[in-house]
Amino acid sequence: MNNVAVEITQLRVRRGAVRVFDGIDLAVPRGQITGLLGPSGCGKTTLMRSIVGVQRIASGDVTVLGEPGGSRQLRHRVAYGTQGASVYGDLSVRQNLSYFASLLKAPRGDVDRVIQEVGLGAQAAQLVDSLSGGQATRVSLAVALIGAPELIVLDEPTVGLDPVLRAELWSLFRRLADRGVTLIVSSHVMDEAVRCDRLLLMREGRIIADTTPSSLLADTGTSDAEAAFLALIERDRAAGAATTRRARREAHERNEGVEG
């Protein structure tokens, strides 16, 4: 079996005249938690949408579990949890999950299983509209866990959750990975980086680091993930400035050569 869950080659995405991605390459290994980290607006959601096949791309190849991203064959193999609650507010937690379980033809006991996994047993009969924001987010997460997806893509699943529940969900993610499930989890909270097996750090539509938590700290000589990410941003800025200066110098030299 191929040990790569997601392979992306020269991915380009445009939004009008704006280049969101201009040639991203990456490979995500199976059976691990890959953290997609970076500040808001850096392209995390667009990259995740490209992986699950709901983002229009200009060019490039996205292969997921050996199939083209978004293909029909992946319908029951890939789960996507969006950042906003993607469930019906006028249905109860259990009704929502029963509905999605029927669409996916999931095993009979799946609804009860996922309710317990996300800690919503006491709210199972409540309408989603009556839940807190964090609880509604957990309902969407429960939907993503229905069935037996091989790849779960979660867009900032811990936003709005208290520290205890965040820790519980990360424990759940670890159990899933230990069972062989591949998880891609985005976050702008840098302290969540240490919970991942692998890290993709993004800035301005580019992947500026593809590393592990321990390698990230060692490479930057810092003691925590937030300081490490800030160090990488500064390094990236310096490299970009140097590239700009070099390009200007070369252009100036070419112009002088033409004039001479």
PARODREN-858625 format. One record per residue (C-alpha): residue number from 0; residue in three letters; x, y, z. Coordinates in steps of 0.25 Angstrom, whole numbers, plus 5000, padded with zeros to 4 digits. Example, Ala and Ser with C-alpha at 12.3 -4.5 7.8 and 13.67 -1.06 7.14 Angstrom:
# residues 2
    n  res     X     Y     Z
    0  ALA  5049  4982  5031
    1  SER  5055  4996  5029
***
This chain:
# residues 260
    n  res     X     Y     Z
    0  MET  5000  5000  5000
    1  ASN  5005  5014  4997
    2  ASN  5008  5021  5010
    3  VAL  5004  5035  5004
    4  ALA  4990  5039  5007
    5  VAL  4990  5052  5000
    6  GLU  5000  5056  4989
    7  ILE  4999  5070  4982
    8  THR  5008  5075  4971
    9  GLN  5009  5089  4966
   10  LEU  4995  5093  4971
   11  ARG  4991  5107  4966
   12  VAL  4978  5114  4971
   13  ARG  4974  5128  4967
   14  ARG  4963  5137  4973
   15  GLY  4960  5146  4962
   16  ALA  4973  5153  4958
   17  VAL  4979  5149  4971
   18  ARG  4989  5137  4972
   19  VAL  4985  5129  4985
   20  PHE  4995  5118  4982
   21  ASP  5005  5118  4971
   22  GLY  5011  5104  4971
   23  ILE  5010  5097  4984
   24  ASP  5016  5083  4985
   25  LEU  5013  5074  4997
   26  ALA  5011  5059  5002
   27  VAL  5003  5055  5014
   28  PRO  5007  5042  5020
   29  ARG  4996  5032  5024
   30  GLY  4993  5029  5038
   31  GLN  4998  5042  5044
   32  ILE  4993  5055  5049
   33  THR  4998  5066  5040
   34  GLY  4996  5080  5046
   35  LEU  4993  5091  5036
   36  LEU  4997  5104  5044
   37  GLY  4998  5118  5041
   38  PRO  4991  5132  5043
   39  SER  4977  5135  5038
   40  GLY  4977  5137  5023
   41  CYS  4989  5130  5020
   42  GLY  4982  5119  5011
   43  LYS  4979  5108  5021
   44  THR  4964  5106  5017
   45  THR  4967  5108  5002
   46  LEU  4977  5097  5003
   47  MET  4968  5088  5011
   48  ARG  4956  5090  5001
   49  SER  4966  5087  4990
   50  ILE  4969  5073  4996
   51  VAL  4954  5069  4998
   52  GLY  4951  5074  4984
   53  VAL  4942  5086  4987
   54  GLN  4951  5097  4982
   55  ARG  4953  5101  4968
   56  ILE  4967  5100  4964
   57  ALA  4974  5107  4953
   58  SER  4984  5096  4950
   59  GLY  4992  5085  4957
   60  ASP  4989  5071  4962
   61  VAL  4983  5066  4975
   62  THR  4983  5051  4978
   63  VAL  4976  5046  4990
   64  LEU  4977  5032  4995
   65  GLY  4981  5028  4981
   66  GLU  4969  5035  4974
   67  PRO  4967  5049  4968
   68  GLY  4963  5059  4979
   69  GLY  4948  5060  4980
   70  SER  4945  5048  4971
   71  ARG  4933  5040  4974
   72  GLN  4941  5028  4979
   73  LEU  4945  5036  4991
   74  ARG  4931  5040  4996
   75  HIS  4931  5030  5007
   76  ARG  4947  5030  5010
   77  VAL  4949  5045  5012
   78  ALA  4942  5053  5023
   79  TYR  4942  5068  5024
   80  GLY  4939  5076  5036
   81  THR  4937  5091  5032
   82  GLN  4941  5103  5042
   83  GLY  4926  5107  5043
   84  ALA  4915  5098  5048
   85  SER  4910  5090  5036
   86  VAL  4898  5084  5042
   87  TYR  4883  5087  5043
   88  GLY  4879  5096  5054
   89  ASP  4865  5092  5055
   90  LEU  4868  5078  5057
   91  SER  4874  5071  5070
   92  VAL  4888  5066  5071
   93  ARG  4883  5052  5069
   94  GLN  4874  5055  5058
   95  ASN  4885  5062  5050
   96  LEU  4895  5050  5052
   97  SER  4884  5040  5049
   98  TYR  4881  5047  5036
   99  PHE  4896  5048  5032
  100  ALA  4898  5033  5036
  101  SER  4887  5029  5027
  102  LEU  4893  5037  5015
  103  LEU  4906  5030  5017
  104  LYS  4900  5016  5020
  105  ALA  4908  5016  5033
  106  PRO  4907  5004  5043
  107  ARG  4895  5005  5053
  108  GLY  4903  5008  5065
  109  ASP  4911  5020  5059
  110  VAL  4902  5031  5064
  111  ASP  4903  5027  5079
  112  ARG  4918  5024  5077
  113  VAL  4921  5038  5071
  114  ILE  4912  5045  5081
  115  GLN  4920  5039  5092
  116  GLU  4934  5042  5085
  117  VAL  4931  5057  5084
  118  GLY  4925  5058  5098
  119  LEU  4911  5062  5094
  120  GLY  4903  5051  5102
  121  ALA  4896  5061  5110
  122  GLN  4892  5069  5098
  123  ALA  4888  5058  5089
  124  ALA  4873  5062  5089
  125  GLN  4875  5077  5088
  126  LEU  4873  5085  5076
  127  VAL  4886  5090  5070
  128  ASP  4881  5104  5070
  129  SER  4880  5104  5085
  130  LEU  4895  5099  5087
  131  SER  4907  5108  5090
  132  GLY  4917  5111  5078
  133  GLY  4927  5101  5083
  134  GLN  4916  5090  5084
  135  ALA  4911  5093  5070
  136  THR  4925  5091  5065
  137  ARG  4926  5078  5072
  138  VAL  4913  5073  5065
  139  SER  4920  5076  5052
  140  LEU  4932  5068  5056
  141  ALA  4923  5057  5060
  142  VAL  4917  5057  5046
  143  ALA  4932  5056  5041
  144  LEU  4934  5043  5049
  145  ILE  4922  5036  5044
  146  GLY  4925  5023  5036
  147  ALA  4940  5019  5035
  148  PRO  4947  5030  5027
  149  GLU  4961  5027  5024
  150  LEU  4965  5042  5023
  151  ILE  4958  5053  5032
  152  VAL  4961  5067  5029
  153  LEU  4957  5077  5040
  154  ASP  4957  5092  5039
  155  GLU  4960  5098  5052
  156  PRO  4952  5088  5060
  157  THR  4956  5094  5074
  158  VAL  4952  5108  5072
  159  GLY  4943  5113  5083
  160  LEU  4946  5101  5092
  161  ASP  4951  5101  5106
  162  PRO  4965  5095  5109
  163  VAL  4959  5083  5115
  164  LEU  4950  5079  5103
  165  ARG  4962  5083  5094
  166  ALA  4971  5073  5101
  167  GLU  4960  5062  5100
  168  LEU  4958  5064  5085
  169  TRP  4973  5064  5083
  170  SER  4973  5050  5090
  171  LEU  4962  5046  5081
  172  PHE  4970  5050  5069
  173  ARG  4982  5042  5074
  174  ARG  4973  5030  5076
  175  LEU  4968  5031  5062
  176  ALA  4983  5032  5056
  177  ASP  4987  5020  5065
  178  ARG  4976  5012  5057
  179  GLY  4982  5016  5044
  180  VAL  4973  5028  5041
  181  THR  4980  5040  5034
  182  LEU  4976  5054  5040
  183  ILE  4979  5067  5034
  184  VAL  4976  5078  5045
  185  SER  4977  5093  5043
  186  SER  4979  5103  5054
  187  HIS  4985  5117  5057
  188  VAL  4988  5113  5071
  189  MET  5002  5110  5071
  190  ASP  5002  5101  5084
  191  GLU  4994  5091  5077
  192  ALA  5006  5088  5068
  193  VAL  5013  5079  5078
  194  ARG  5001  5070  5077
  195  CYS  5003  5067  5063
  196  ASP  5013  5056  5056
  197  ARG  5016  5066  5045
  198  LEU  5015  5081  5042
  199  LEU  5012  5089  5030
  200  LEU  5014  5103  5033
  201  MET  5008  5113  5024
  202  ARG  5010  5128  5021
  203  GLU  5003  5136  5010
  204  GLY  4999  5125  5002
  205  ARG  5013  5117  5003
  206  ILE  5018  5106  5011
  207  ILE  5030  5111  5018
  208  ALA  5033  5099  5026
  209  ASP  5030  5084  5025
  210  THR  5035  5078  5038
  211  THR  5032  5071  5051
  212  PRO  5030  5078  5065
  213  SER  5044  5074  5070
  214  SER  5051  5078  5057
  215  LEU  5044  5091  5057
  216  LEU  5049  5095  5071
  217  ALA  5063  5090  5068
  218  ASP  5064  5097  5055
  219  THR  5060  5110  5061
  220  GLY  5066  5109  5075
  221  THR  5054  5112  5082
  222  SER  5046  5106  5093
  223  ASP  5032  5107  5089
  224  ALA  5024  5106  5076
  225  GLU  5019  5120  5075
  226  ALA  5033  5126  5077
  227  ALA  5038  5116  5066
  228  PHE  5027  5120  5056
  229  LEU  5031  5135  5058
  230  ALA  5045  5131  5056
  231  LEU  5042  5125  5043
  232  ILE  5033  5136  5038
  233  GLU  5045  5146  5041
  234  ARG  5054  5136  5033
  235  ASP  5044  5136  5022
  236  ARG  5043  5151  5022
  237  ALA  5058  5152  5021
  238  ALA  5059  5142  5010
  239  GLY  5048  5149  5002
  240  ALA  5055  5163  5004
  241  ALA  5069  5157  4999
  242  THR  5062  5151  4987
  243  THR  5055  5165  4984
  244  ARG  5069  5172  4985
  245  ARG  5076  5162  4976
  246  ALA  5065  5163  4965
  247  ARG  5066  5178  4965
  248  ARG  5081  5178  4964
  249  GLU  5080  5168  4953
  250  ALA  5070  5176  4946
  251  HIS  5078  5189  4948
  252  GLU  5091  5181  4942
  253  ARG  5083  5177  4930
  254  ASN  5078  5191  4927
  255  GLU  5092  5196  4928
  256  GLY  5097  5186  4919
  257  VAL  5086  5190  4908
  258  GLU  5089  5204  4910
  259  GLY  5104  5202  4908
***
